[in-house]
Amino acid sequence: MVHVLGLGMTRVVRIKPRSDVPNTAETANLEEGLEKMKVSLMLQGVGISVINELPEELLYLSLDGIKAEFVDMTATRSLEVDIQDCQIDNQTLSTFTPVMMHSNTDMPPQFLKFTAVKDNTYDTIQYFRYLSLLVREIWLTIDQEVLLKLLSFIDYIMADLKNSKKPAEGDVDEM
């Protein structure tokens, strides 16, 4: 009997004689650790600008040190996301507080750490063996001007989404 096991970057091949074949319970335990798929993402940083309809830049979000890993195994699925640092800058011209949100750099090494391990052995329930969310202490200062502009921008987006869901006058639903 031949088994191929994935251990990190290494593949292990086990060859056993026919008389030494394990029973089905032992085979199930052996396959429990097999990786079916592993996806890793590492980004040094990402920046996102929020620009309203005028166009006027309202906010700039920067995320640094992004690491994500998804592992799908026979018995479990896991997702781990780490973000080292996060900052949101107020981009309005008349602001007194250009840094709207930043993390406290004296705290633990990650700004955000999320981990979830889901057990695949149960079909009828969603069972998580482990679920964790850690967020570092943040400093938040919101200027009234940017807050009002953000609320206006959200209203604009919601109205646009509502209008895009309405069918045009000439459209007829076919069955």
N, C-alpha and C positions, 0 to 999 in steps of 0.2 A: 504494500500500500504506500502511496506517495502523497505527502502533504507539502504544500508550499505556504509558508507563513511570511507575512510582512512585518519586519521589526525596524521601523524608521526607514532609512534609505537602504537597508539590507534585506534581502530575501533569503529565507532559510528553507532548505529542502530536506524533509524527513522521509527516509525510506525505511519501511518496516517489513519484515517477512510476513507472509500470509497468516501464519499461526499466531502472530502477535497483534492482529487487528483488534482495536478497541471496540467495545460495544457502543450502541448509538448514543447513550448518555455521555460517555467520554468524548465521542466525536463532537457532540454539540458543545461541550465545554471547550474543546480545542478550537472550534470555529468561532467562538464568542469573541476572541480577540482579533479576528481578521479584519483588516481595513478594506472596505469596498471603494471608498473615494476619500481623497483629502485635498482640500483647496486652501491655499495660503495666500494672503495679500499683505504686502508691506509697502507703505507709502511714507515718504519723508514728510510730506505735508500737502494739504489741500486748502485752497482759498475759494470762498463763495461770496459774490457780491449780490445784494438784494437791491434791485433797481425798479422804481415805480414806473407808472405809465407816462410821466412827463418827458423824458426820462431823467431821473435824479437818483443818484446812489444814496441809499438810506443806511445800509449796514454792510460791513465786511466781516465775514466769519473766517477765522483761520484755525485749522486743526493740524497739529504736528505729531509726528511719530505714531502713525496709524498702523496697527497690526491686527489682522483678523485671520482666524483659522477655523475651518469647518471640517470635521472628520465624521464620516459615515462608516460605522462598523456594523457587523452582523447584529450585535446586541444593543448597541447604543449609537446615538448621534450627539455630537458636541459642537458648540459654537463658542468661541472665545474672541472678544474684541477688546483691544487696549488702545487708548488714546493718551499720549503723553501730555499734551497741553492744548488748551483751547482759549481763544480770545475773540470777542466781538467788539468791533470798533464802530462808533457812531460817525457816519460820514457826512452829516448835515453841516453846512458851512458855519452856522452861527452857534454851534454847540460850545458849552463850557466844559464838557466832559467827553473828550474824544474816545476814551476807552470805556465802553459800556459794560463789559463783563470780562473778567480775567480770573484765572485760578490762582490760589495761594501757592507760591512756589516753595514755601517752607514745609509743605505737607508731603505725604507719600509720593513715590515717583510717578504714578499715573494720575491723569486728570479723571479718566473714566476707565473702569474695568468691568466687563460684563462676561459672565460665564454661565452656560446652560448645558446640562447633560441630560438627554432624554433617553429613557429606556424604551427599546423597540419590542420588547417581549410581550407587551400587552396590546391587543388589538382594539379593545373596547374603551380604554381610558388613555388619557395623556398623562403619563407618569414621568416626572422629572426627578432624577436621582439627586441633582444638585442645581441650584439656581442662585446666582449671586450678582449684585450690582453695587459697585463702589464708586462714589463720586466725591472728588476732592472738594474742599471748601472753596466757594467762589465769592468774588466781590462783584456786586451788581449796582450800577448807577444808571437810571433811565431818565433822560431829558424829556420834558413834556413835549417839545416840538417833534422829536423823532417818534415818540409814542403816538401822537395824533396822526402823523404821516403814515406810520405803520398800520394803524387802525383803518385809515382811509384806503390804503393799499389793499388790505385784507377785504374790505367791502367791495372794492373794484374787482378783485380776483373772484370773489364769491358771485357777484353779479354776472361776470363773464362766464363762469362755469354754469350758472343757471341758464343763461341764454344759449349756450352751446348745446345743452341737452334738449332744447325745444326743437321739434321737427320743422323743417321749412314748409311753406304753404303748399307747394306742389307735391310734397312727398306723400306716398301712400304706403302703408304697412302691408307687406305681402305675407301670406301665411303658407 
